[in-house]
C-alpha cells in the first residue's frame, strides 16, 4: 500500500486547520529513509481544547470519525474512515519524550504531494520506541539507529562541502 496519497491528504487538512501535530513512528522513520514498512499513521499532538476543535475539523475533512479507546487514561484519539478502513492515531502523550514542544522543535519538514508535513526526528522516534518497550518497537531500533547515523554522516558531508578542494590540494 502506498501511503503517500493519504499522507498528502492528511498534511493538507493539518495545514488548512492549523492542527499542531508531528508525524511519529515508523511512517515518520520511513520519511527519514529508514527501510521500515508500516501502514500505521501516528501523530503526536498538543492536546488542548483548541487543538481538539481542530481535530474535529480534520476528521470531517478526511470524511472520518473520531474514536476513543476504552482504556481509562488514554490520550489517544483515532480517526477512522469507514469506506476504506483508514486509521490515523493522534496521541497526546508519547512514551520517552518530555513534551510536544520538544519533539516539534527537533522535527523536520517534508513535502508530501505539494503539502508540508512535520515528522519527528529519528532520535525522538528511537527514544519513544525504546520507552514503549514493545517487541515490535524494539525490533526496529537497530535499523533506526543505523539510518540516523547515516543521515548524520550525510549532513556532515554536505556541511563540509563535498567536492571542494582543500587548500593543500590546490
Buried (B, 14 or more C-beta within 10 A) or exposed (E): EEBEEBBBBBBBBBEEBEBBBBBBBBBBBBBBEBEBEBEEBBBBBBBEEEBBEBBBBBBEBBEBEBBEEEEEEEEBBBBBBEEEEBBBBBBBEBBBBEEBEEBBEBBBEBEBBEBEBBBBBBBBBBBBBBEBEEEEBEEBBEBBBEBBEBBEEEEEEEEEEEEEEEEEEE
